[in-house]
């Protein structure tokens, strides 16, 4: 990050400083009012030296500090979680309909919900387990 004095700061560097300020606020080192003042100062600065001044009285973050929970990537992408909930909702609905029909007739009828629940669930399970469409398929660990 140190190229020369007076080097202009990028938006990514400003965002990094704002995230660090957020962590310091969450840890209780600064309050909301001071956080707002410092964030305004960060976005008003033009150079990297001025960015360092905003953090000068705060301790450096620990090297092995865990990422904030919001920054961690979930194991299953949001669209697959939405599809899974839709599958679960439809599965419960068709099971209730089948149970109501069976109760109305007075005997267990043909278990037709398997043709709704089974194939759809198999496709969803395949996509989740293989990482298909989640961005994990075909990536090599580096």
N, C-alpha and C positions, 0 to 999 in steps of 0.2 A: 504494500500500500504506500510506502514511502518512496516517491520518485524524486521530488524536490519540494522545497518550501513554496507555498503559494499554489500548489497544484490544485486544480479545480476538482470538486467532488462530483461524483455521478449520482443519479437518482437511486441506483442500487445501494451505494454507500450510505446515503441518507436513510433509506429504508432499513438497512442493517442497524444503524444507530437508533432509529425509532423502536425497532424490535428489542434492542438491548435496554432502552429506557423502559419499555413495557415490562421486561423481566425484573428490572430494579424496582418498579412500582409494585409488581406482584409480590416481591420479596419484602416490601415494606420500607425500602430505603428512601423512597420519595413518595409524596402524596399526589393526588390527582391534579391539584392546582399547579404544583411544580412540574409534573409530567407535561401538562398542557403548555406551560411556558417554555419548557425545554424543546418540545416538539416544534413549536412555532419558531424557536431559535434555529433548530436543525434545518427546517425548510427555508429559512431566510439566509443561511450561510452559503458561501460560494466555494470555500476552500476546505481541504482536508484538515488543515490546522484548526480551523474554527470548529469542525466536527469533533476533533479531539478535546477541545475546550469544554464542550457540552458534557462530556463524560469524565472530565479530569478529576472531579472529587468523588467519583464512584469507583468501587473496586472492579478489577477485571473479572469477567465470568470464568468459572472453573473450566479447564480444558476438557474434562470428562463429563461435563454437565449434560444431563439428558435433554433432549429436545422437548419443547412444550407439547402438551397433549394434542393441541390443535394442529401442530406441524407434522405429527406422525401420520403416515399413510395407512389407511385401514387395509386390512388383509383382503377384504372383499369390496370391490368398487360399489359406489352408491347405486348405480343402475342395476347391478345384480342383486343388491339387497332389496330394491324396489320390486324387481321381478319376482324374487323369492316371497315377498309378502303378498304379492298379487296371487301367486300360485297357492299359498297357504289359505288365503281368503276364499278363493274359488273352490279349493279342496273341501274346506269346511262347509261351504254352501251346498255343493253337490252331495256331500255325505248327509247333510240335514234333509235335503230333498229326498234322497233315497230312503232314509229312515222314516220319513213321513209317509212315503208311498207304501213302504213295507208295513207300517203300523195300520195304515188305512185298509190294506188288503187283508191283514191278519196273518201274514207269513212273510218270510224273507223272500224278496224278489231277486231277479238277476242283478248281480253287483256291477251295474254299468258304470259307476264312478271311476272304476279302475282305468277306463279308456280316456278319462279326462286327467286324472291324477298321475297315472303312470308315465305316459310319454312326455308330458310337459315337465314332470319332476326329473325324469332321466336326462332330458336335454339341459335343464338348469344345473343338475349335479355334474354333468360332463363339463359344462362351461366353467363352473367354479373350480373343480378339481384340476383341470388341465390349464387353467389360466387363459382359456380362449376368450378373446375380446376384452381381457382385463389389462392387456399390456405386458403380462408376464410371460406369455407364450412366445417362445423363440428367442428370448433374451438369454444371453450367456452371463454367468456370474463373473465379475472382474475382480 
